[in-house]
Amino acid sequence: MREWICGRNAVYETLRAGRRHVFRLRLAQGVQEKGRLAEIIQICQQKGLPLERVARQQLDALNAGHQGIALEASGYPYCAMQDILARSENLSEPAFILILDALQDPQNLGTLLRTAECVGVHGVLLPLRQTVTVTPAVVNASSGASEHLLIAQTNLAQAIKTLKEAGIWVIGLESGVQAQSVEQVRLDGPLALVVGSEGQGMRSLTREACDVLMSLPMRGRVESLNAAVAGSVALYLAWQARRFS
């Protein structure tokens, strides 16, 4: 399967990560070839990648937010969950995993992937069904961070069982009365943070599989944070608990 990745950061990080097969680059005619765009062109020349200068309308047909550039590439290279656990072991770090339970919004997924890459998670787990996947829109929303992450699609119930057997604490982000405050939850050891979907939160089987539910403190009048913001805050709290190592 081939797809078009648009946007300068998304294209740059896809090329820099080098995890996909890439076939050709399209540039809008008349675009100024400097800055990040010049870096992309240089990488393509080094790779011997065909470069086509086309009318802007051709890129408009691919993606309205193309920023004058589009890269034809193979589909996203998902990994196995064992690859994520192996990364933690190879780095001699306590496991740090993000589980996203049935997110629906590409922008939210992109935001969470960008945060996850920033704080150094070892990998991300997505369910097999009823979820947004790593599409070109998600790559763009993550500013290309998705290309540097290990992301697996798996049966979450089975995956959580495997994580627990490996001694990894599974913490579900929840705003209900059963949730403990963040001050009561240890975030410095091996952990998998679970973030639910935008409207319904975690599915019941996922919630029941968590070792503990954790809520974020809120002072204002708005009822709750959205999935991407809440998940990003929790990821940074976990990274802080690890002394930003």
FISENU-80502 format. One record per atom (N, C-alpha, C): residue in one letter; x, y, z. Coordinates in steps of 0.2 Angstrom, whole numbers, padded with zeros to 4 digits, always signed. Each point is the difference from the previous one (the first is absolute). Layout:
AXYZ...
This chain:
M+0004-0006+0000M-0004+0006+0000M+0004+0006+0000R-0001+0005-0004R+0003+0006+0000R-0005+0006+0002E+0003+0005+0003E-0003+0006+0002E+0004+0006-0001W-0004+0006+0000W+0004+0007-0001W+0000+0003+0007I+0006+0001+0002I+0001+0004+0006I+0002+0007-0001C-0004+0005+0003C+0000+0007-0002C+0002+0004+0006G+0003+0006-0001G+0002+0004+0005G+0008+0000+0001R+0003+0005+0001R+0008+0000+0000R+0003-0004+0006N-0003+0001+0006N+0003-0004+0006N-0002-0007-0001A-0006-0002-0002A-0001-0007-0001A+0004-0003-0005V+0001+0003-0006V+0004-0003-0005V+0008+0000+0002Y+0002+0005+0004Y+0007+0000+0002Y+0001-0006+0005E-0004-0001+0005E+0001-0005+0005E-0001-0007-0003T-0005-0001-0005T+0000-0006-0004T+0006-0002-0003L+0003+0005-0003L+0007-0001-0004L+0005-0002+0005R+0000+0004+0006R+0006+0000+0004R-0001-0007+0004A-0006-0002+0002A-0001-0007+0003A+0003-0005-0004G-0002+0000-0006G+0002-0005-0005G-0003-0007+0001R-0006+0000+0003R-0003-0007+0001R-0005-0002-0005R-0002+0005-0005R-0004-0002-0005R+0004+0000-0007H-0003-0004-0005H+0002+0001-0007H-0003+0006-0002V+0004+0004-0004V-0002+0007-0003V+0001-0001-0007F-0005+0003-0004F+0000-0001-0007F+0002+0007-0004R-0003+0005+0002R+0001+0007-0004R-0003+0005+0005L+0003+0006-0002L-0002+0006+0004L-0003+0005-0005R-0005+0003+0002R-0003+0006-0005R+0000+0006+0004L+0002+0005-0004L+0001+0007+0003L-0005+0005-0005A-0003+0004+0004A-0004+0005-0004A+0004+0005-0004Q-0001+0001-0006Q+0004+0005-0004Q+0000+0007+0003G+0006+0003+0000G+0000+0006+0002G+0002+0001+0008V-0001-0006+0003V+0002+0000+0008V+0007+0002+0001Q+0001+0004+0005Q+0007+0002+0002Q+0004-0006+0003E+0005-0002-0003E+0004-0006+0002E+0005+0002+0005K-0002+0002+0006K+0005+0001+0005K-0002-0002+0007G+0004+0000+0005G-0002-0002+0006G-0001-0008+0001R-0006-0002+0003R-0001-0007+0000R-0001-0003-0006L-0003+0004-0005L-0001-0003-0007L+0007-0002-0003A+0005+0005+0001A+0006-0002-0003A+0003-0006+0003E-0001-0001+0007E+0003-0006+0003E-0003-0006-0003I-0007+0000-0001I-0004-0005-0003I+0003-0002-0007I+0001+0005-0004I+0003-0001-0007I+0007-0003+0000Q+0004+0002+0005Q+0006-0003+0001Q+0000-0007+0001I-0004-0002+0005I-0001-0007+0002I-0002-0004-0006C-0005+0002-0004C-0003-0003-0005C+0006-0001-0006Q+0004+0005-0001Q+0006-0001-0004Q+0004-0005+0002Q+0002+0000+0006Q+0004-0005+0003Q-0003-0007-0001K-0006-0001+0001K-0003-0007-0001K-0002-0001-0007G+0001+0004-0005G-0001-0001-0007G-0008+0000-0001L-0004+0004+0004L-0007-0001-0001L-0002+0005-0005P-0005-0002-0005P-0002+0004-0005P-0004+0006+0003L+0001+0006-0003L-0003+0006+0002L-0004+0003-0005E-0006+0002+0001E-0005+0002-0005E-0002+0007+0002R+0000+0005-0004R-0003+0007+0001R-0006+0000-0004V-0006+0001+0004V-0006-0001-0003V-0004+0007+0002A-0006+0000-0004A-0005+0006+0002A-0002-0001+0007R-0001+0006+0003R-0003-0001+0007R-0006-0003+0001Q-0004+0000-0006Q-0007-0003+0000Q+0001-0008+0001Q+0005-0003-0002Q+0001-0007+0000Q+0001-0002+0008L+0004+0005+0003L+0001-0002+0007L-0007+0002+0004D-0004+0005-0002D-0006+0001+0003D-0005-0006+0000A+0001-0004-0005A-0004-0006-0001A+0002-0005+0005L+0006+0000+0002L+0002-0005+0005L-0001+0002+0007N+0001+0006+0002N-0001+0003+0007N+0000+0007+0000A-0005+0003+0003A-0001+0008+0000A+0006+0003+0004G+0003-0004+0005G+0005+0003+0004G+0007-0002-0002H+0001-0001-0007H+0006-0003-0002H+0007+0004+0001Q-0001+0007+0001Q+0006+0004+0000Q+0005+0000-0005G-0003-0002-0006G+0004+0000-0006G+0004-0006-0001I-0001-0006+0003I+0004-0006+0000I-0004-0006+0001A+0002-0005-0003A-0004-0007+0001A+0005-0005-0001L+0000-0005+0004L+0005-0006-0001L-0004-0006-0001E+0001-0004-0005E-0003-0007-0001E+0004-0005+0004A-0003-0003+0004A+0003-0005+0005A-0004-0006+0001S+0003-0006+0002S-0004-0006+0002S-0004+0002+0007G-0004-0005+0001G-0004+0001+0006G+0004+0000+0007Y-0004+0002+0005Y+0004+0001+0006Y+0003-0007+0003P+0006-0001+0002P+0003-0006+0002P-0002-0002+0007Y-0005-0003+0002Y-0002-0002+0007Y+0005-0005+0002C+0001-0001+0006C+0004-0005+0003C-0004-0005+0005A+0004-0004+0003A-0003-0005+0005A+0001+0003+0007M-0005-0002+0004M+0001+0003+0007M+0007-0002+0003Q+0002-0006-0002Q+0007-0003+0003Q+0006+0005-0002D-0001+0003-0006D+0005+0005-0002D+0000+0006+0005I-0006+0002+0002I+0000+0005+0005I+0003-0002+0007L-0001-0006+0002L+0003-0002+0006L+0007-0001+0000A+0002-0002-0006A+0008-0001-0002A+0003+0007+0001R-0003+0005-0003R+0003+0007+0000R+0002+0002+0007S-0005-0001+0005S+0001+0002+0007S+0005-0004+0003E+0001-0007-0002E+0005-0004+0003E+0007+0002-0003N+0000+0002-0006N+0007+0002-0003N+0002+0006+0002L-0004+0005+0002L+0002+0006+0003L+0001+0000+0008S-0002-0006+0003S+0001-0001+0007S-0004+0005+0004E-0006+0001-0003E-0005+0005+0003E-0006-0004+0002P-0004+0002+0006P-0006-0002+0002P-0005+0001-0006A-0004-0005-0002A-0005+0001-0005A-0004+0006+0000F-0001+0004-0005F-0004+0006-0001F-0004-0001-0006I-0007-0002+0001I-0004-0002-0006I-0006+0005+0000L-0003+0002-0006L-0006+0003+0000L-0005-0004-0004I-0006-0001+0003I-0005-0004-0003I-0006+0004-0001L-0002+0000-0006L-0006+0005-0002L-0006-0004-0002D-0005+0000+0004D-0006-0004-0001D-0005+0003-0004A+0000-0002-0006A-0005+0002-0005A-0001+0008-0001L+0005+0003-0001L+0000+0007-0002L-0003+0001-0007Q-0004+0005-0001Q-0003+0001-0007Q+0002+0006-0004D+0004+0005+0004D+0002+0006-0004D+0007+0000-0002P+0001+0001-0006P+0007+0000-0002P+0005+0005+0003Q-0003+0006+0001Q+0004+0005+0003Q+0002-0002+0007N-0005-0003+0004N+0002-0002+0007N+0005-0005+0000L-0001-0005-0005L+0006-0005+0000L+0006+0003-0002G+0000+0004-0005G+0007+0004-0002G+0003+0003+0006T-0004+0004+0004T+0002+0004+0006T+0003-0005+0005L-0003-0005+0001L+0002-0005+0005L+0007-0004-0002L+0000-0001-0006L+0006-0003-0003L+0006+0005+0000R-0001+0006-0001R+0005+0005+0001R+0002+0001+0007T-0004+0000+0005T+0002+0000+0007T+0004-0006+0002A-0003-0006-0003A+0003-0006+0002A+0007+0000-0002E+0002+0002-0006E+0007+0000-0003E+0004+0005+0004C-0003+0006+0002C+0004+0005+0004C+0002-0003+0007V-0004-0004+0003V+0001-0002+0007V+0004-0007+0000G+0001-0003-0006G+0004-0006-0001G-0004-0006+0002V-0006-0001-0002V-0003-0006+0001V+0003-0005-0004H+0000-0007+0002H+0003-0005-0004H-0005-0002-0005G-0006+0001+0000G-0005-0002-0005G-0007+0001+0002V-0004+0000-0005V-0007+0001+0000V-0004-0006-0002L-0005-0001+0004L-0005-0006-0002L-0007+0003-0002L-0002-0002-0006L-0007+0001-0003L-0004-0006+0000P-0006+0000+0001P-0005-0006-0001P+0000-0002-0008L-0002-0006-0001L-0001-0002-0007L-0005+0003-0004R-0006+0002+0004R-0006+0003-0003R-0002+0006+0003Q-0005+0003-0003Q-0003+0006+0003Q+0004+0005+0003T+0005+0002-0004T+0005+0005+0002T+0003+0003-0007V+0002+0007+0001V+0004+0003-0005V+0007-0003+0000T+0002-0001-0006T+0007-0003-0001T+0005+0006-0003V+0006-0002-0001V+0005+0004-0002V-0001+0002-0008T-0004+0004-0001T-0001+0003-0007T+0004+0006-0001P+0001+0002-0007P+0004+0006-0001P-0003+0006+0004A-0006+0000+0001A-0002+0006+0004A+0002+0000+0007V+0001-0006+0003V+0003-0001+0007V+0007+0002+0000V+0004-0003-0006V+0007+0002+0000V+0001+0008+0000N-0004+0003-0004N+0000+0007+0000N-0002+0003+0006A-0005-0002+0004A-0002+0003+0006A+0006-0001+0005S+0004-0006+0000S+0005-0001+0004S+0006+0003-0001S+0000+0004-0006S+0006+0004-0003S+0006-0005-0001G-0002-0006-0002G+0004-0006-0002G+0003-0004+0006A-0002+0002+0006A+0002-0004+0006A-0002-0007-0001S-0005-0002-0003S-0002-0007-0001S+0005-0004-0003E+0004+0003-0004E+0005-0004-0004E+0006-0002+0004H+0001+0003+0006H+0005-0003+0005H-0002-0004+0005L-0007-0002+0000L-0003-0004+0006L-0001-0007-0002L+0000-0004+0004L-0002-0007-0001L-0007+0000+0002I-0004-0002-0005I-0008+0000+0002I-0002-0007-0003A-0004-0004+0005A-0003-0006-0002A-0007+0000+0001Q-0003-0004-0005Q-0007-0001+0001Q-0001-0007+0003T-0004-0001+0005T-0001-0006+0003T-0006+0000+0004N-0002-0006+0002N-0006-0001+0005N+0002+0002+0007L-0003+0006+0002L+0002+0003+0006L-0001-0004+0006A-0005-0004+0000A-0001-0004+0006A+0006-0005+0001Q+0002-0003-0005Q+0005-0005+0000Q+0007+0004+0001A+0000+0006-0003A+0007+0003+0001A+0001+0003+0007I-0006+0002+0003I+0001+0002+0007I+0001-0006+0005K-0002-0006-0002K+0001-0006+0004K+0008-0001+0000T+0002+0000-0006T+0008-0001-0001T+0004+0005+0003L-0002+0007+0000L+0004+0005+0003L+0000-0001+0008K-0006-0002+0003K+0000-0002+0007K+0004-0005+0002E+0000-0006-0004E+0005-0005+0001E+0007+0002+0000A+0001+0005-0004A+0007+0002-0001A+0002+0005+0006G-0005+0001+0005G+0002+0005+0005G-0002+0007-0001I-0003+0001-0005I-0002+0007-0002I-0007+0002+0003W+0000+0006+0003W-0006+0003+0004W-0004+0003-0006V-0006-0001+0000V-0005+0002-0005V-0004+0006+0003I+0000+0006-0002I-0003+0005+0003I-0005+0004-0005G-0006+0000+0002G-0005+0002-0004G-0002+0007+0002L+0000+0005-0005L-0002+0007+0001L-0007+0001+0000E-0003+0002+0005E-0007+0000+0002E-0002+0006+0004S-0006+0002-0001S-0002+0006+0004S-0006-0002+0005G-0002-0006+0000G-0005-0003+0005G+0002+0000+0007V-0005-0001+0004V+0001+0000+0007V+0004-0006+0003Q+0001-0005-0004Q+0004-0006+0002Q+0008+0002-0001A+0001+0005-0004A+0007+0001-0002A+0004+0004+0006Q+0006-0002+0001Q+0004+0003+0005Q+0004+0006-0003S+0001+0005+0005S+0003+0006-0002S+0008-0002-0002V+0002+0005-0005V+0007-0002-0002V+0005+0000+0005E-0001+0003+0006E+0005+0000+0005E+0000-0007+0004Q-0005-0004-0001Q+0000-0006+0003Q+0003-0006-0004V+0002+0002-0007V+0002-0005-0004V+0007+0000-0002R+0004-0005+0001R+0007+0000-0002R+0000-0001-0008L+0004+0005-0003L+0001+0000-0007L+0007-0001-0002D+0005-0002+0005D+0007+0000-0002D+0002-0007-0002G-0004-0005+0001G+0002-0007-0002G-0002-0002-0007P+0000-0007-0001P-0002-0002-0007P-0008+0001+0000L-0002+0004-0005L-0007+0001+0000L-0002+0001-0008A-0007-0001+0000A-0004+0001-0006A-0005+0004+0001L-0001+0006-0003L-0005+0005+0001L-0005-0001-0005V-0007-0001+0002V-0005-0001-0004V-0004+0006-0001V-0002+0003-0006V-0004+0005-0001V-0006-0002-0004G-0006+0002+0002G-0006-0003-0004G-0002+0005-0005S-0005-0002-0003S-0003+0004-0006S-0003+0007+0002E-0001+0004-0005E-0002+0007+0001E-0007+0000+0004G-0005-0004-0002G-0006+0001+0003G-0002-0005+0005Q+0002-0006+0000Q-0001-0005+0004Q+0005-0002+0005G+0006+0002-0001G+0006-0002+0005G+0002-0007-0002M+0002-0003+0005M+0003-0007-0001M-0006-0005-0001R+0000-0005-0004R-0005-0005+0000R+0000-0004+0006S-0005-0003+0002S-0001-0004+0007S+0005-0005+0001L+0002-0004-0005L+0005-0005+0001L+0007+0003+0001T+0001+0005-0003T+0007+0003+0001T+0000+0003+0007R-0005+0004+0002R-0001+0003+0006R+0001-0005+0006E-0003-0006-0001E+0000-0005+0005E+0007-0003+0000A+0004+0000-0005A+0006-0003+0000A+0006+0004+0003C-0002+0006+0001C+0005+0005+0003C+0002-0002+0007D+0006+0001+0002D+0002-0001+0007D-0003+0006+0004V+0000+0006-0002V-0002+0005+0003V-0003+0006-0005L-0005+0003+0003L-0003+0006-0004L+0003+0006+0003M+0002+0005-0004M+0003+0006+0002M-0004+0006-0003S-0001+0005+0004S-0003+0006-0002S+0005+0006+0000L-0001+0005-0004L+0004+0006+0000L-0004+0005+0004P+0004+0004+0004P-0004+0006+0004P-0002+0005-0004M-0006+0003+0001M-0003+0005-0004M-0003+0005+0005R+0001+0007-0002R-0002+0005+0004R-0005+0004-0003G+0000+0001-0006G-0005+0004-0004G-0007-0003-0001R-0004+0004-0003R-0007-0002-0001R-0002-0005-0006V+0005-0001-0004V-0001-0004-0006V+0000-0007+0003E-0004-0005-0003E-0001-0006+0003E+0006-0005+0000S+0003+0000-0006S+0006-0004-0001S+0004+0002-0005L+0006-0002-0001L+0005+0001-0005L-0002-0005-0006N+0002+0001-0006N-0001-0005-0005N+0006-0005+0000A-0001-0005-0004A+0004-0006+0001A+0007+0002-0002A+0002+0004-0005A+0006+0002-0002A+0004+0004+0006V-0004+0005+0002V+0003+0004+0006V+0002-0004+0006A-0006-0004+0002A+0001-0004+0006A+0006-0005+0000G+0000-0003-0006G+0005-0005-0001G+0007+0003+0000S+0001+0006-0003S+0006+0003-0001S+0002+0002+0007V-0004+0003+0004V+0002+0002+0007V+0002-0006+0004A-0004-0006+0000A+0002-0006+0003A+0007-0002-0002L+0001+0000-0006L+0007-0002-0003L+0006+0004+0003Y-0001+0006+0000Y+0005+0005+0003Y+0001-0001+0008L-0006-0002+0003L+0001-0001+0007L+0004-0007+0002A-0001-0005-0005A+0003-0006+0001A+0008+0001-0002W+0001+0004-0005W+0007+0002-0001W+0003+0004+0005Q-0003+0004+0003Q+0002+0004+0006Q+0002-0005+0006A-0005-0005+0001A+0002-0005+0005A+0006-0004-0001R+0002+0000-0007R+0006-0004-0001R+0006+0005-0001R-0001+0006+0003R+0005+0005+0001R+0002+0003-0007F-0004+0000-0005F+0001+0002-0007F+0006-0004-0003S+0001-0006+0002S+0006-0004-0002S-0002-0003-0007
